[in-house]
Amino acid sequence: MTTILDPTDERVPVHRELTPRPVEITGKVALLDISKPRGSVLLDRLEARLAERMPGVLLQRYKKPTFAKPAPEPLRQEILRDNDFVIEALAD
């Protein structure tokens, strides 16, 4: 069993199950820049590497308006609707 700590409130532990991981990545992958400094640099390099190693995967870029708040609901819905996987870039 894996323990996941939720940094928003540890007073009441929440039990969460990990989603089973696929054997391979296929389809569409969202690359989400959360708007932290240098996040786009990380995603640029990651996008280039993924394009080399998985040429059949469609990579789509998205960006949150600010790292200080969760992604707006319309952006989350768009990513969910149009993609099979999400990679989120956290960098400083």
C-alpha positions as CSV (number, residue, x, y, z in Angstrom):
1,M,0.0,0.0,0.0
2,T,1.2,3.5,-0.8
3,T,0.7,6.4,1.5
4,I,0.0,9.8,-0.1
5,L,0.3,12.9,2.1
6,D,-2.0,15.8,1.3
7,P,-0.2,19.0,2.1
8,T,-3.5,20.9,2.3
9,D,-4.7,19.4,5.6
10,E,-3.0,16.5,7.5
11,R,-5.3,16.7,10.5
12,V,-7.7,14.2,8.9
13,P,-5.8,11.5,6.8
14,V,-7.5,10.7,3.6
15,H,-7.1,7.2,2.0
16,R,-6.5,7.3,-1.7
17,E,-5.7,4.5,-4.2
18,L,-3.2,5.0,-6.9
19,T,-4.5,4.7,-10.4
20,P,-3.1,1.7,-12.2
21,R,-0.4,2.8,-14.6
22,P,-0.6,1.8,-18.3
23,V,2.1,-0.4,-19.9
24,E,2.8,2.3,-22.5
25,I,1.9,5.9,-23.3
26,T,-0.1,6.3,-26.4
27,G,-2.5,8.9,-27.7
28,K,-2.5,12.5,-26.6
29,V,-0.3,13.9,-23.8
30,A,-1.0,17.3,-22.2
31,L,2.1,19.2,-21.0
32,L,0.9,21.6,-18.3
33,D,3.1,24.5,-17.3
34,I,1.9,25.7,-13.9
35,S,3.5,29.1,-14.5
36,K,6.5,28.7,-12.1
37,P,9.7,30.3,-13.2
38,R,11.6,28.0,-15.7
39,G,8.7,25.6,-16.0
40,S,8.5,26.3,-19.7
41,V,12.3,25.5,-20.0
42,L,11.7,22.1,-18.4
43,L,8.7,21.4,-20.7
44,D,10.6,22.5,-23.8
45,R,13.3,19.9,-23.1
46,L,10.8,17.2,-22.0
47,E,8.7,17.8,-25.2
48,A,11.8,17.4,-27.4
49,R,12.8,14.2,-25.7
50,L,9.3,12.7,-25.8
51,A,8.9,13.6,-29.5
52,E,12.2,11.7,-30.2
53,R,11.3,8.7,-28.1
54,M,7.6,8.5,-28.8
55,P,6.9,9.9,-32.3
56,G,3.4,8.6,-32.4
57,V,2.3,10.5,-29.3
58,L,0.6,13.9,-29.8
59,L,2.0,16.5,-27.3
60,Q,-0.2,19.5,-26.5
61,R,0.9,22.4,-24.3
62,Y,-1.2,24.2,-21.7
63,K,-0.4,26.9,-19.1
64,K,-2.1,27.9,-15.9
65,P,-2.6,31.6,-15.4
66,T,-0.8,31.4,-12.0
67,F,1.0,28.8,-9.9
68,A,-0.7,30.2,-6.8
69,K,-4.1,28.8,-7.5
70,P,-5.5,25.6,-9.0
71,A,-6.1,25.5,-12.7
72,P,-9.3,27.1,-13.7
73,E,-12.2,24.6,-14.2
74,P,-12.5,25.3,-18.0
75,L,-8.8,24.6,-18.4
76,R,-9.1,21.3,-16.4
77,Q,-12.1,20.3,-18.5
78,E,-10.3,21.0,-21.8
79,I,-7.2,19.0,-20.7
80,L,-9.5,16.1,-19.6
81,R,-11.5,16.2,-22.8
82,D,-8.6,16.4,-25.2
83,N,-5.9,14.2,-23.7
84,D,-5.1,10.7,-22.4
85,F,-2.3,11.7,-20.0
86,V,-1.0,14.8,-18.3
87,I,2.5,15.8,-17.4
88,E,2.8,18.8,-15.0
89,A,6.0,20.9,-14.9
90,L,7.1,22.1,-11.5
91,A,10.3,24.2,-11.7
92,D,12.0,27.2,-10.2
